[in-house]
């Protein structure tokens, strides 16, 4: 059971990376300078900028925001549960 949870946590973390890359691309298209050297440190900032930009543009939060945040939270929860059950 613990191994299954850890594998699911890795899959969720992979989805977070994919959605994060997509968000960085979208923010970059809207004129925000991306610091690729410190991308790991600034990823939360870019996700928040994506939320603010899309909210300002359309009045709604963009479609990549919730899957990105949800996959990060799910990965964290599954990893903790997997480690506790080990």
C-alpha positions as CSV (number, residue, x, y, z in Angstrom):
1,X,0.0,0.0,0.0
2,X,2.8,2.4,0.9
3,X,4.6,1.8,-2.4
4,X,1.4,2.5,-4.3
5,X,0.9,5.8,-2.5
6,X,4.5,6.8,-3.2
7,X,4.2,5.9,-6.9
8,X,1.0,8.0,-7.1
9,X,2.8,10.8,-5.3
10,X,5.5,10.7,-8.0
11,X,2.9,10.8,-10.7
12,X,1.3,13.8,-9.1
13,X,4.6,15.5,-8.8
14,X,5.2,14.8,-12.5
15,X,1.9,16.4,-13.3
16,X,2.9,19.4,-11.2
17,X,6.0,19.8,-13.2
18,X,4.1,19.6,-16.5
19,X,1.5,22.1,-15.5
20,X,4.2,24.4,-14.1
21,X,6.1,24.4,-17.4
22,X,2.8,25.1,-19.2
23,X,2.1,28.0,-16.8
24,X,5.7,29.4,-17.3
25,X,5.2,29.3,-21.0
26,X,1.8,31.1,-20.8
27,X,3.3,33.8,-18.5
28,X,6.2,34.2,-20.8
29,X,3.9,34.8,-23.8
30,X,2.3,37.6,-21.8
31,X,5.6,39.5,-21.5
32,X,6.9,38.4,-18.1
33,X,10.6,37.9,-18.0
34,X,11.4,34.3,-16.9
35,X,14.6,33.7,-14.8
36,X,15.4,30.1,-15.9
37,X,18.4,29.9,-13.6
38,X,16.3,30.4,-10.5
39,X,13.1,28.8,-11.9
40,X,12.8,26.3,-9.0
41,X,12.8,29.2,-6.5
42,X,10.4,31.4,-8.5
43,X,7.9,28.8,-9.7
44,X,5.4,29.8,-7.0
45,X,5.7,33.4,-8.1
46,X,5.0,32.6,-11.7
47,X,2.0,30.5,-10.8
48,X,0.6,33.4,-8.8
49,X,1.4,35.8,-11.7
50,X,-0.5,33.4,-14.0
51,X,-3.5,33.5,-11.7
52,X,-3.4,37.3,-11.5
53,X,-2.9,37.8,-15.2
54,X,-5.7,35.5,-16.3
55,X,-8.0,36.9,-13.7
56,X,-7.4,40.4,-15.0
57,X,-7.7,39.4,-18.6
58,X,-10.9,37.3,-18.5
59,X,-12.3,37.8,-15.0
60,X,-11.7,34.1,-14.2
61,X,-8.7,32.2,-13.1
62,X,-6.9,30.4,-16.0
63,X,-7.5,26.7,-16.6
64,X,-4.0,25.6,-15.7
65,X,-4.0,27.0,-12.2
66,X,-6.2,24.6,-10.3
67,X,-4.7,21.4,-11.8
68,X,-1.2,22.7,-11.0
69,X,-2.0,23.6,-7.4
70,X,-4.1,20.5,-6.9
71,X,-1.4,18.1,-8.2
72,X,1.2,19.7,-5.9
73,X,-1.1,19.3,-2.9
74,X,-2.0,15.8,-3.8
75,X,1.6,14.8,-4.3
76,X,2.5,16.2,-0.9
77,X,-0.4,14.4,0.9
78,X,0.3,11.1,-0.9
79,X,4.0,11.3,-0.1
80,X,3.3,11.9,3.6
81,X,0.8,9.0,3.8
82,X,3.1,6.7,1.9
83,X,6.0,7.5,4.2
84,X,3.8,7.1,7.3
85,X,2.6,3.7,6.2
86,X,6.1,2.4,5.4
